């Protein structure tokens, strides 16, 4: 009995270490965007069995990619205050344990998607894993300041995965959602890189504020928010959404542009932090508005008529 009790805290700590490898907050946003893609793909409620299996499979593979990222970047994580607490960086988990954990999650998630969703979603999700865990993490991130821009393609895939899970196709609507996230990614991460520049400098990563300076980076943040704003109007333009979404997109876009303008004109670390945090709210609320519009607009139209 005493041996069992003594082992419990250590076991709990080990589970917490593995869980931390999955970058829960990042994965939550990924899964959220994938679920939005599932719900938008059909006029009514989706097949809940397929939706649940797709959500589980995407969550498992996304968590696997996050764990593999921690494995590859452990030497970088040790030098950055923002990531030095991670289990790999602290030496709490071995490379073998992390690799096995990542492989197990990826295999399980792929099996769930193949068996209970469809092969297209499985292959798209696996390609996203390769794009983030290998192409972005191993190749792009340490080589070019455009790592976020190019690597953002894999991070923009969740709504496409959700759409494919429900329809077994990739429609133009899903690609519009992908484009929105693709254009959102650079200003989101560069706002972070601006106030974490010293961390990235110590880690030896060629982030834009290090290679081109903070002024150039702030201008790029502003320019990307302007292009992003135009892209967020596309769902309304192609009649994928209605006025409810349009109002939300304009308000949220104006807010993001306002932060980017202020950041460009009068920089401070505090403002960069606020811009980074607002960018997360921007994407979350934008997709939530798409979902509300998807279900409420037909009802509002019927009431009006």
PLY file of the C-alpha trace (Angstrom):
ply
format ascii 1.0
element vertex 305
property float x
property float y
property float z
element edge 304
property int vertex1
property int vertex2
end_header
0.00 0.00 0.00
2.78 2.47 0.95
4.62 1.76 -2.33
1.44 2.47 -4.31
0.84 5.76 -2.52
4.45 6.83 -2.99
4.28 6.17 -6.72
1.14 8.18 -7.31
2.64 11.72 -7.21
5.51 10.77 -9.52
3.08 9.12 -11.93
0.87 12.20 -11.92
3.88 14.40 -12.59
4.98 12.22 -15.50
1.51 12.45 -17.08
1.65 16.22 -16.67
5.04 16.25 -18.41
3.72 14.32 -21.41
0.64 16.54 -21.52
2.84 19.66 -21.55
4.61 18.33 -24.66
1.33 18.59 -26.58
1.20 22.40 -26.19
-2.46 22.28 -25.07
-3.31 25.94 -25.71
-1.99 25.86 -29.27
-3.71 22.56 -30.00
-7.00 23.84 -28.56
-7.04 26.64 -31.14
-6.17 24.15 -33.90
-9.00 21.82 -32.91
-11.40 24.74 -32.52
-10.71 25.88 -36.11
-11.09 22.29 -37.36
-14.45 21.94 -35.62
-15.60 25.21 -37.17
-14.68 23.75 -40.56
-16.77 20.66 -39.80
-19.80 22.68 -38.77
-19.60 25.07 -41.72
-19.27 22.24 -44.25
-22.95 21.28 -44.01
-26.16 23.30 -43.69
-27.42 21.47 -40.62
-25.80 19.64 -37.75
-23.05 17.23 -38.83
-22.94 13.49 -38.22
-21.90 13.60 -34.57
-20.15 10.22 -34.73
-17.94 11.35 -37.61
-17.43 14.78 -36.07
-16.30 13.29 -32.77
-13.91 10.86 -34.48
-12.50 13.66 -36.65
-12.02 15.93 -33.64
-10.26 13.17 -31.71
-8.04 12.19 -34.64
-7.02 15.77 -35.46
-6.34 16.49 -31.79
-4.11 13.41 -31.49
-2.07 14.20 -34.63
-1.76 17.89 -33.74
-0.53 16.90 -30.27
1.97 14.53 -31.89
3.32 17.36 -34.04
3.67 19.59 -30.98
5.58 16.87 -29.10
7.89 16.30 -32.08
8.49 20.05 -32.22
9.53 19.98 -28.55
11.93 17.14 -29.32
13.62 18.92 -32.21
13.79 22.30 -30.50
14.82 21.27 -27.00
18.23 22.94 -27.35
16.50 26.15 -28.43
13.86 25.91 -25.70
16.57 25.79 -23.02
17.83 29.22 -24.09
14.45 30.93 -24.19
12.67 32.13 -21.06
9.28 31.48 -22.69
10.01 27.78 -23.28
12.72 26.80 -20.77
10.09 25.15 -18.54
9.19 22.48 -21.10
9.90 18.88 -20.02
12.44 18.28 -22.79
14.29 21.49 -22.10
14.52 20.60 -18.40
15.63 17.03 -19.12
12.58 15.52 -17.43
11.78 13.36 -20.47
14.29 11.58 -22.69
14.40 11.86 -26.46
13.29 8.25 -26.76
10.26 8.83 -24.55
9.28 11.96 -26.48
9.72 10.34 -29.88
7.74 7.27 -28.83
4.99 9.48 -27.40
4.79 11.53 -30.59
4.74 8.42 -32.77
2.02 6.81 -30.64
-0.21 9.88 -30.85
0.34 10.28 -34.60
-0.35 6.59 -35.27
-3.46 6.54 -33.10
-4.83 9.73 -34.61
-4.18 8.56 -38.16
-5.90 5.24 -37.45
-8.97 6.99 -36.03
-9.20 9.27 -39.07
-8.72 6.47 -41.59
-11.13 4.02 -39.96
-13.94 6.31 -38.76
-13.68 9.45 -40.92
-12.15 9.05 -44.39
-8.72 8.47 -45.96
-8.59 12.00 -47.44
-8.77 13.59 -44.00
-6.17 11.17 -42.67
-3.68 12.00 -45.45
-4.31 15.74 -45.23
-3.79 15.62 -41.46
-0.62 13.57 -41.82
0.65 16.02 -44.45
-0.01 18.82 -41.98
2.01 16.92 -39.37
4.93 16.63 -41.79
4.60 20.29 -42.81
4.76 21.56 -39.23
6.94 19.02 -37.46
9.49 18.49 -40.23
9.41 21.15 -42.96
8.73 24.11 -40.66
10.51 23.01 -37.47
13.56 21.29 -38.97
14.09 23.17 -42.24
12.42 26.59 -42.34
12.53 27.91 -38.78
16.34 27.89 -38.36
17.05 29.00 -41.95
14.89 31.95 -42.99
13.08 34.92 -41.39
10.14 34.01 -43.64
9.72 30.78 -41.65
6.42 31.94 -40.19
5.06 32.96 -43.60
5.98 29.75 -45.44
5.40 27.46 -42.48
2.05 29.12 -41.85
0.56 26.98 -44.62
0.54 23.92 -42.36
-0.85 25.90 -39.44
-3.68 27.16 -41.65
-4.95 23.68 -42.50
-7.32 22.86 -39.58
-10.54 24.17 -41.20
-9.64 22.28 -44.39
-9.26 19.11 -42.33
-12.63 19.68 -40.68
-14.29 20.38 -44.01
-12.79 17.25 -45.59
-13.92 15.17 -42.63
-17.56 16.04 -43.29
-17.62 16.16 -47.09
-14.66 14.03 -48.22
-13.72 16.98 -50.46
-11.84 20.29 -50.20
-14.18 23.09 -51.28
-13.29 26.68 -52.10
-14.95 27.75 -48.84
-12.45 25.66 -46.88
-9.59 27.22 -48.82
-10.86 30.71 -47.92
-10.76 29.75 -44.23
-7.25 28.41 -44.79
-6.21 31.70 -46.44
-7.51 33.71 -43.48
-5.40 31.74 -41.00
-2.41 31.82 -43.36
-2.50 35.64 -43.48
-3.26 35.91 -39.75
-0.20 33.90 -38.72
2.63 36.39 -39.56
1.26 39.43 -37.67
0.29 37.16 -34.79
3.78 35.66 -34.39
5.74 38.78 -35.29
3.95 40.70 -32.53
5.27 38.02 -30.17
8.73 38.10 -31.74
8.97 41.87 -31.24
8.79 41.71 -27.46
10.62 38.38 -27.29
13.42 39.45 -29.63
16.20 38.82 -27.10
14.93 35.30 -26.52
15.08 34.56 -30.23
18.51 36.22 -30.50
19.88 33.97 -27.74
18.33 30.94 -29.40
19.97 31.82 -32.71
16.71 31.85 -34.66
16.47 34.21 -37.67
13.18 35.83 -36.71
12.26 38.98 -38.63
13.00 41.48 -35.79
16.51 40.02 -35.56
17.35 39.90 -39.28
15.53 43.02 -40.51
15.04 45.09 -37.37
11.95 46.00 -35.31
10.86 48.93 -37.52
10.63 46.75 -40.62
8.82 44.05 -38.64
6.26 46.53 -37.32
5.56 47.69 -40.86
5.08 44.10 -41.98
2.63 43.51 -39.12
0.59 46.50 -40.29
0.66 45.48 -43.96
-0.37 41.92 -43.17
-3.30 43.06 -41.03
-4.55 45.13 -43.98
-4.34 42.17 -46.36
-5.87 39.93 -43.69
-8.80 42.33 -43.34
-9.52 42.01 -47.06
-9.35 38.21 -46.84
-11.79 38.11 -43.90
-14.41 39.75 -46.14
-14.26 36.91 -48.67
-16.75 34.63 -46.86
-19.35 37.37 -47.26
-18.33 38.13 -50.85
-18.77 34.51 -51.97
-22.03 34.24 -49.96
-20.58 31.73 -47.58
-21.79 33.97 -44.73
-24.21 36.82 -44.17
-24.41 40.29 -42.59
-23.90 39.00 -39.04
-20.43 37.73 -39.91
-19.66 40.83 -41.98
-20.27 43.14 -39.01
-18.07 40.99 -36.78
-15.29 40.81 -39.40
-15.26 44.59 -39.86
-15.17 45.29 -36.10
-12.49 42.69 -35.38
-10.45 43.71 -38.42
-10.59 47.37 -37.43
-9.40 46.42 -33.95
-6.45 44.40 -35.28
-5.48 47.17 -37.73
-5.75 49.70 -34.89
-3.32 47.71 -32.76
-0.96 47.25 -35.72
-1.08 50.98 -36.55
-0.33 51.94 -32.95
2.48 49.38 -32.85
4.00 50.84 -36.02
3.74 54.46 -34.85
4.67 54.18 -31.18
6.21 50.85 -30.17
6.35 49.42 -26.67
6.71 45.88 -25.38
3.41 46.26 -23.53
1.63 47.20 -26.74
3.23 44.28 -28.61
1.91 41.94 -25.90
-1.58 43.42 -26.22
-1.41 43.04 -30.00
-0.37 39.40 -29.68
-3.18 38.66 -27.23
-5.75 40.49 -29.33
-4.70 38.50 -32.39
-5.74 35.30 -30.60
-9.11 36.80 -29.72
-9.41 38.09 -33.29
-9.15 34.64 -34.87
-11.26 32.92 -32.22
-14.10 35.45 -32.39
-13.93 35.65 -36.20
-14.49 31.91 -36.53
-17.13 31.97 -33.81
-18.93 34.69 -35.79
-18.79 32.50 -38.89
-20.43 29.71 -36.92
-23.14 31.93 -35.43
-23.88 33.39 -38.83
-24.06 29.91 -40.34
-26.83 28.84 -37.98
-28.57 32.13 -37.17
-28.75 33.79 -40.61
-31.24 31.25 -42.08
-33.43 31.66 -38.99
-33.25 35.47 -39.14
-34.05 35.37 -42.86
-37.13 33.24 -42.24
-38.31 35.57 -39.45
-37.90 38.67 -41.62
-39.78 37.04 -44.49
0 1
1 2
2 3
3 4
4 5
5 6
6 7
7 8
8 9
9 10
10 11
11 12
12 13
13 14
14 15
15 16
16 17
17 18
18 19
19 20
20 21
21 22
22 23
23 24
24 25
25 26
26 27
27 28
28 29
29 30
30 31
31 32
32 33
33 34
34 35
35 36
36 37
37 38
38 39
39 40
40 41
41 42
42 43
43 44
44 45
45 46
46 47
47 48
48 49
49 50
50 51
51 52
52 53
53 54
54 55
55 56
56 57
57 58
58 59
59 60
60 61
61 62
62 63
63 64
64 65
65 66
66 67
67 68
68 69
69 70
70 71
71 72
72 73
73 74
74 75
75 76
76 77
77 78
78 79
79 80
80 81
81 82
82 83
83 84
84 85
85 86
86 87
87 88
88 89
89 90
90 91
91 92
92 93
93 94
94 95
95 96
96 97
97 98
98 99
99 100
100 101
101 102
102 103
103 104
104 105
105 106
106 107
107 108
108 109
109 110
110 111
111 112
112 113
113 114
114 115
115 116
116 117
117 118
118 119
119 120
120 121
121 122
122 123
123 124
124 125
125 126
126 127
127 128
128 129
129 130
130 131
131 132
132 133
133 134
134 135
135 136
136 137
137 138
138 139
139 140
140 141
141 142
142 143
143 144
144 145
145 146
146 147
147 148
148 149
149 150
150 151
151 152
152 153
153 154
154 155
155 156
156 157
157 158
158 159
159 160
160 161
161 162
162 163
163 164
164 165
165 166
166 167
167 168
168 169
169 170
170 171
171 172
172 173
173 174
174 175
175 176
176 177
177 178
178 179
179 180
180 181
181 182
182 183
183 184
184 185
185 186
186 187
187 188
188 189
189 190
190 191
191 192
192 193
193 194
194 195
195 196
196 197
197 198
198 199
199 200
200 201
201 202
202 203
203 204
204 205
205 206
206 207
207 208
208 209
209 210
210 211
211 212
212 213
213 214
214 215
215 216
216 217
217 218
218 219
219 220
220 221
221 222
222 223
223 224
224 225
225 226
226 227
227 228
228 229
229 230
230 231
231 232
232 233
233 234
234 235
235 236
236 237
237 238
238 239
239 240
240 241
241 242
242 243
243 244
244 245
245 246
246 247
247 248
248 249
249 250
250 251
251 252
252 253
253 254
254 255
255 256
256 257
257 258
258 259
259 260
260 261
261 262
262 263
263 264
264 265
265 266
266 267
267 268
268 269
269 270
270 271
271 272
272 273
273 274
274 275
275 276
276 277
277 278
278 279
279 280
280 281
281 282
282 283
283 284
284 285
285 286
286 287
287 288
288 289
289 290
290 291
291 292
292 293
293 294
294 295
295 296
296 297
297 298
298 299
299 300
300 301
301 302
302 303
303 304
